[in-house]
Amino acid sequence: MKSTSLSAAAPRRAGALLVAVLCALALLPAVARADNPIVQHMYTADPAPLVHNGRVYLYTGHDEDGSTWFTMKEWRVWSSADMVNWTDHGSPMSVATFSWASKDAWAGQAIYRNGKFYWYVPVVNRATGRMAIGVGVADSPTGPFRDAIGRPLVENGEIDPTVFIDDNGQAYLYWGNPNLWYVRLNADMTSFSGSPTQIPLTTAGFGARTGDPNRPTLYEEGPWVYKRNGLYYNVFAAKCCSEFIAYSTAPSPTGPWTYRGTVMPTQGASFTNHAGIVDFKGSSYFFYHNGALPGGGGFTRSVAVEKFTYNADGTIPTINMTTSGAPQADTLNPYVRQEAETIAWGSGVETEPSTEGGMNVGWIENGDYIKLKGAAFGTGARTFSARVASGAAGGTIEVRLDGPTGTVVGRCGVSGTGGWQNWTTVSCPITGATGTRDLYLRFTGGSGYLFNVNWWQFGA
């Protein structure tokens, strides 16, 4: 609970204060406030999107604060129905999920089949000291995930699995750095037929690299394989270091591959990059990571997303990193319960597991805020309710429109509840919230931590 973990929160809080500085700078008149990276309260890396039942579920790694190496102990899950307001589902899988693994929760990908979700990830096998591919399985896209087989699925010391199911039902797992491998997965998704096959890394297939006789092609790591209009795509991190994103195509899932060029040039204050591509609500989206947050870099990365359109011949256009990110794909309904950890942009706040299930927003101090993009109020909201808890004196939730210092349409007082997880519901009247507007929940009060928020909802 938060009341017993404030000292542990101090290092994380320092990172949050840096984010607050970024947000303050973004409020200056000549600077547009960014919506990329899509998560601001922690470092995220290696995005792997999955579309399921009208939402995008985003599976990421988690770079630890202050890392000077790829120090990663867990994976995280996020989801969105509109590509801009993202819900934090916490960490449903970690290195500890695999009893045979010792470290390195690195880049993986999840896929849905037969009513279950399978998450393929690289970790170090304690017995051999080599990287191996494990499989987590869950009944829900947000977990919890458990070790599906209790041992590595495949092990050859290489990393970065990507998984793909062809139209005929045959599933493939690809992975590799410095090489590129694949296996044909069986229908159970936890075993495979035959032996791992190495894909020839030819310059025709993966481009020519100069300056490294041991790596004649541009392929480096992080493959992302998918199919579109009968053509197979392999989008990968190219060269090193710094990496850019390139891609190849093939007439079959096993090749032969033809190099097609650059997707995202080298940029973004991180010497690695990692791509994921999905179609959602009629548009195509490209996920990647950079070092855009305060303190960010090659070991402290952040996931971002851009919308793009394929060229008429199926080629992928050049995509550059932006701070504006993807446009909103749908409005947010403020009249249904929304989790407080659903955030387009947050300043100062963090998240933690809630005793009521899911996550809650916490570590709230005076002046912190949460932005929700494109809330559809229609003819007008009359009330606002929030589920809150406070082990201190509480404070106030200021309901504002269009900015953290925008029009106040309501204020909800929060009193102490006797504990950071002792929950109660507070409500207040709302006046002037009409149309589709950006919603800001700004938190005010005295010194120190004020209160936690689990969820909120407007009444019409």
C-alpha positions in Angstrom: 0.0 0.0 0.0 1.0 3.6 -0.5 1.1 4.4 3.1 3.9 1.9 3.7 5.8 2.6 0.5 6.5 6.3 0.5 10.2 5.9 0.9 10.3 3.4 -1.9 8.4 5.9 -4.0 11.0 8.7 -3.6 13.2 7.7 -6.6 10.1 7.3 -8.8 8.8 10.6 -7.5 12.0 12.3 -8.7 11.3 11.1 -12.2 7.7 12.3 -11.9 9.0 15.8 -10.9 11.1 15.9 -14.0 7.9 15.1 -16.0 6.2 18.0 -14.3 9.0 20.3 -15.4 8.5 19.1 -19.0 4.8 19.8 -18.7 5.4 23.2 -17.3 7.6 24.0 -20.2 4.9 22.8 -22.5 2.5 25.4 -21.1 4.7 28.3 -22.4 2.8 30.1 -25.1 5.2 29.2 -28.0 5.3 25.5 -27.2 2.6 22.9 -27.9 2.0 20.4 -25.2 2.9 16.9 -26.4 0.8 13.7 -26.4 3.9 11.6 -27.3 5.3 9.7 -25.5 2.0 8.1 -24.7 3.1 7.1 -21.1 4.7 9.8 -18.9 4.8 8.3 -15.4 7.4 5.6 -16.2 9.8 4.6 -18.9 8.5 2.1 -21.4 10.1 0.3 -24.3 9.7 -2.2 -27.1 6.0 -1.7 -28.0 3.9 -4.6 -29.2 0.3 -3.7 -30.1 -2.6 -6.1 -30.3 -6.1 -5.3 -31.4 -8.8 -7.2 -29.6 -12.5 -6.5 -29.1 -12.4 -2.8 -30.1 -9.3 -1.9 -28.1 -5.6 -1.7 -28.8 -3.7 -3.5 -26.1 -0.1 -2.4 -25.9 2.5 -4.7 -24.4 5.8 -3.0 -23.4 8.9 -3.4 -21.4 9.7 -1.2 -18.4 13.1 0.5 -18.2 13.9 1.2 -14.5 14.6 4.8 -13.5 18.2 5.8 -13.8 19.2 2.8 -15.8 22.7 2.7 -17.3 21.9 -0.7 -19.0 18.8 -2.5 -20.2 17.7 -3.0 -16.6 14.2 -4.5 -17.1 12.4 -6.7 -14.5 8.8 -6.7 -15.7 6.5 -6.1 -18.6 3.5 -3.8 -18.6 0.1 -3.6 -20.4 -1.8 -0.6 -21.6 -4.9 -0.2 -23.6 -6.9 2.4 -25.5 -10.1 2.7 -27.5 -9.1 5.9 -29.2 -5.3 5.9 -29.5 -4.8 8.9 -27.2 -6.3 8.0 -23.8 -4.3 5.1 -22.5 -5.3 2.9 -19.5 -2.5 1.5 -17.3 -3.2 -2.2 -16.5 0.0 -2.6 -14.4 2.4 -5.4 -14.7 0.8 -8.9 -15.3 4.1 -10.6 -16.0 7.7 -10.3 -14.8 11.0 -12.3 -14.8 9.7 -14.0 -11.7 6.8 -15.5 -13.7 9.4 -17.9 -15.2 11.0 -19.8 -12.4 13.8 -20.9 -14.7 14.7 -17.3 -15.6 17.2 -15.0 -13.8 16.8 -11.6 -15.5 16.2 -9.4 -18.5 12.5 -8.8 -19.3 13.2 -7.7 -22.8 11.2 -7.2 -26.0 8.3 -9.6 -26.7 4.9 -9.8 -28.4 1.5 -11.2 -27.4 -1.1 -12.8 -29.6 -4.7 -14.1 -29.2 -5.7 -17.7 -30.2 -8.2 -20.3 -29.0 -9.6 -18.0 -26.3 -6.2 -17.3 -24.7 -3.4 -14.8 -25.0 0.2 -15.9 -25.5 3.1 -13.6 -24.7 6.5 -14.6 -26.1 9.4 -12.9 -24.4 13.2 -13.3 -24.1 14.8 -13.8 -20.7 18.1 -15.3 -19.4 17.9 -19.0 -18.6 19.4 -19.3 -15.2 20.7 -22.8 -16.0 22.6 -21.9 -19.1 23.2 -18.1 -18.8 21.8 -17.7 -22.3 18.9 -15.8 -23.7 15.9 -18.0 -24.2 12.3 -17.5 -25.3 9.5 -18.1 -22.7 5.8 -18.2 -23.2 3.3 -16.6 -20.9 -0.4 -17.4 -21.2 -3.5 -15.7 -19.8 -7.3 -15.8 -20.2 -7.4 -12.0 -20.5 -5.4 -9.5 -22.5 -4.4 -7.8 -19.3 -3.4 -11.0 -17.5 -2.3 -12.2 -15.1 0.0 -14.3 -17.2 1.6 -17.6 -16.0 4.4 -19.7 -17.5 2.7 -21.8 -20.1 5.2 -24.7 -20.2 7.6 -24.2 -17.3 10.7 -24.1 -19.5 12.1 -22.2 -22.5 10.1 -22.7 -25.7 13.3 -22.3 -27.7 16.8 -21.3 -26.8 19.8 -20.3 -28.9 21.0 -17.2 -27.1 19.1 -14.8 -29.3 16.3 -12.3 -28.6 13.2 -10.3 -29.7 10.5 -12.7 -30.6 7.6 -11.7 -32.9 4.6 -14.0 -33.6 2.3 -14.1 -36.5 -0.7 -16.4 -37.5 -1.2 -16.8 -41.3 -4.6 -16.9 -43.0 -4.4 -20.7 -43.1 -4.0 -20.9 -39.4 -0.3 -21.7 -39.4 1.5 -19.7 -36.7 5.1 -18.6 -37.0 7.6 -17.3 -34.3 10.5 -15.2 -35.5 13.4 -13.9 -33.4 17.0 -13.0 -33.5 20.1 -10.9 -33.0 22.5 -11.2 -34.7 20.8 -13.8 -36.8 17.1 -14.2 -37.9 15.3 -17.4 -37.1 11.8 -18.8 -37.3 9.8 -21.9 -36.2 6.4 -23.1 -37.2 4.3 -23.1 -34.0 1.8 -25.9 -33.5 -1.9 -25.1 -32.9 -1.3 -25.1 -29.1 1.1 -22.1 -29.5 3.4 -23.6 -26.9 5.3 -26.1 -29.1 6.7 -26.2 -32.6 7.2 -28.6 -35.5 10.7 -29.2 -36.9 13.8 -27.3 -35.9 14.5 -23.6 -35.8 15.3 -22.4 -39.3 17.8 -19.6 -40.0 16.6 -17.0 -42.6 19.5 -16.1 -44.9 20.5 -12.5 -44.3 21.3 -11.4 -47.8 21.9 -7.8 -48.9 19.1 -8.3 -51.4 16.8 -9.3 -48.6 17.8 -7.0 -45.8 20.0 -4.2 -47.3 23.7 -3.6 -47.2 25.6 -2.4 -44.1 29.0 -0.8 -44.4 31.7 -0.7 -41.8 31.1 -4.0 -40.0 32.4 -7.1 -41.8 30.6 -9.3 -39.2 27.2 -7.8 -40.1 26.9 -7.4 -43.9 23.2 -6.6 -43.8 21.2 -3.9 -42.1 19.2 -6.3 -40.1 20.0 -5.9 -36.4 17.1 -7.0 -34.2 13.4 -6.5 -33.2 11.6 -8.1 -36.2 7.8 -7.4 -36.5 6.2 -9.7 -39.1 2.7 -9.4 -40.4 0.6 -9.8 -43.6 -1.3 -7.2 -45.6 -3.1 -7.8 -48.9 -1.3 -11.0 -49.6 2.2 -9.5 -48.9 4.3 -10.4 -45.9 6.1 -7.6 -44.1 9.2 -7.8 -41.8 9.8 -4.5 -40.1 13.0 -4.5 -38.1 15.6 -2.4 -36.2 18.4 -1.7 -38.7 22.1 -1.1 -38.2 23.6 -0.1 -34.9 24.2 2.2 -33.3 22.0 4.3 -33.5 19.3 2.2 -35.1 16.7 3.1 -37.6 13.6 1.2 -38.6 13.6 -0.6 -42.0 11.6 -3.3 -43.7 11.5 -6.1 -46.2 8.7 -7.9 -47.9 8.1 -11.4 -49.2 5.5 -13.5 -51.1 5.5 -16.1 -48.3 6.1 -16.1 -44.5 9.4 -17.8 -45.0 10.7 -15.6 -47.9 12.4 -14.9 -50.1 12.7 -11.4 -48.6 13.3 -8.2 -50.5 14.7 -5.1 -48.8 12.3 -2.1 -49.2 14.0 0.7 -47.4 13.6 3.0 -44.4 10.4 3.4 -42.3 11.7 5.6 -39.6 15.1 7.3 -39.9 17.6 7.5 -36.9 16.2 10.1 -34.5 14.8 10.4 -31.0 17.6 10.4 -28.3 17.7 6.6 -28.0 20.3 4.5 -29.8 17.7 1.6 -30.1 14.3 1.6 -31.7 11.6 -1.1 -31.8 8.5 -1.1 -34.1 5.0 -2.5 -33.9 2.3 -1.9 -36.6 -1.5 -2.5 -36.4 -4.6 -1.4 -38.2 -7.4 -0.1 -35.9 -10.7 1.5 -36.6 -9.9 1.9 -40.3 -6.4 3.4 -39.9 -2.8 2.2 -39.6 -0.6 3.0 -36.7 3.2 2.7 -36.1 4.5 2.3 -32.6 8.1 2.9 -31.6 10.2 4.1 -28.7 12.6 7.1 -28.1 14.2 8.9 -25.2 11.8 11.9 -25.2 11.0 12.0 -21.5 13.2 13.9 -19.0 16.1 11.7 -18.1 15.4 9.6 -21.2 18.0 8.0 -23.4 19.1 4.6 -24.7 18.4 2.8 -21.4 15.4 5.0 -20.3 13.0 4.9 -23.3 9.4 5.8 -23.9 6.8 4.5 -26.3 5.2 6.7 -28.9 2.8 6.2 -31.8 2.1 7.8 -35.2 -0.8 7.3 -37.7 0.2 6.6 -41.3 -1.2 5.6 -44.6 0.4 2.9 -46.9 1.3 4.0 -50.4 -0.9 2.8 -53.2 1.6 0.0 -54.1 1.6 -1.2 -50.5 5.0 0.3 -49.6 5.4 2.0 -46.2 6.0 5.7 -46.2 8.8 7.4 -44.3 7.5 8.1 -40.8 9.1 10.7 -38.5 8.7 11.0 -34.7 6.4 13.8 -33.5 5.4 15.2 -30.2 1.7 15.5 -31.3 1.3 11.7 -31.9 -1.7 10.1 -33.5 -5.0 11.9 -33.8 -7.9 10.7 -31.6 -9.7 7.8 -33.3 -12.9 8.1 -31.2 -14.3 10.3 -28.4 -14.1 9.5 -24.7 -17.5 8.8 -23.0 -17.4 10.7 -19.7 -20.8 9.3 -18.6 -19.4 5.8 -18.0 -17.0 4.9 -15.3 -13.5 5.7 -16.4 -10.4 4.4 -14.6 -8.3 7.3 -13.1 -5.3 5.6 -14.6 -6.7 6.3 -18.1 -4.5 9.2 -19.1 -3.6 11.1 -22.3 -1.0 13.2 -20.5 -0.2 13.2 -16.8 1.9 15.7 -14.7 3.3 14.5 -11.4 1.0 11.5 -10.9 2.0 7.8 -10.7 0.0 4.6 -10.5 -0.1 1.6 -8.2 -2.3 -1.6 -7.7 -5.6 -0.9 -6.0 -7.2 -3.0 -3.3 -10.4 -2.6 -5.3 -8.8 -4.2 -8.3 -6.9 -2.8 -11.2 -4.8 0.2 -10.6 -5.3 3.6 -9.1 -3.6 7.0 -9.4 -1.5 8.0 -6.5 1.4 10.1 -5.2 -0.7 13.2 -6.0 0.6 16.5 -4.9 -0.6 20.1 -5.2 -0.7 21.2 -8.8 -0.5 17.7 -10.4 -3.0 16.9 -13.1 -4.4 14.4 -15.5 -5.4 15.2 -19.1 -8.1 13.3 -20.9 -8.5 14.1 -24.6 -11.8 14.5 -26.5 -14.4 13.9 -23.8 -17.9 14.0 -25.4 -20.1 15.9 -22.9 -22.9 16.5 -25.4 -25.6 18.8 -24.1 -23.9 19.0 -20.7 -22.8 17.2 -17.6 -24.5 18.0 -14.3 -22.5 16.0 -11.8 -19.0 14.5 -11.3 -18.1 11.6 -9.0 -14.8 10.1 -8.1 -13.6 7.2 -6.0 -11.0 8.5 -3.7 -8.9 7.6 -0.6 -6.5 9.6 1.6 -4.2 8.8 4.4 -3.6 12.5 4.9 -5.9 15.6 4.9 -7.1 15.2 1.3 -7.6 18.1 -1.0 -9.6 19.1 -4.0 -10.2 17.8 -7.5 -10.6 20.8 -9.9 -12.6 19.8 -13.0 -11.3 22.0 -15.8 -11.7 22.2 -19.6 -9.1 22.7 -22.3 -6.0 23.1 -20.1 -4.7 22.7 -16.6 -5.4 26.3 -16.0 -8.6 26.3 -18.1 -12.2 26.9 -17.2 -13.3 25.4 -13.9 -16.6 23.6 -14.3 -16.6 21.9 -10.8 -14.7 21.3 -7.7 -14.9 18.2 -5.6 -13.5 18.2 -2.0 -11.7 15.1 -0.8 -11.4 14.5 3.0 -9.0 12.2 4.8 -10.4 8.6 4.8 -7.9 7.1 7.3 -5.8 5.2 4.7 -4.5 5.4 1.2 -6.6 2.4 0.2 -9.7 3.2 2.3 -12.0 4.2 -0.5 -15.1 6.4 -0.6 -17.0 8.2 -3.4 -17.3 12.0 -3.5 -19.5 14.0 -5.8 -20.0 17.6 -6.9 -22.1 19.7 -9.3 -20.8 20.5 -12.8 -21.7 23.6 -14.8 -20.6 24.4 -18.3 -19.2 21.1 -19.5 -20.7 20.8 -23.0 -19.6 19.6 -26.4 -16.4 17.6 -27.0 -13.6 19.1 -24.9 -10.2 18.1 -23.4 -10.8 17.4 -19.7 -8.3 18.2 -17.0 -8.5 16.8 -13.5 -6.2 19.2 -11.5 -5.4 18.3 -7.9 -4.9 20.9 -5.2 -4.3 21.0 -1.5 -1.6 21.4 1.1 1.9 20.0 1.2 2.8 16.4 0.8 0.7 13.7 -0.8 -3.0 14.5 -1.0 -5.1 11.5 -2.0 -5.5 8.6 -4.4 -8.1 8.3 -7.2 -9.4 5.0 -8.4 -12.1 6.0 -11.0 -14.4 8.9 -12.0 -17.7 9.4 -13.8 -19.9 12.3 -14.9 -23.7 12.4 -14.7 -25.8 13.9 -17.4 
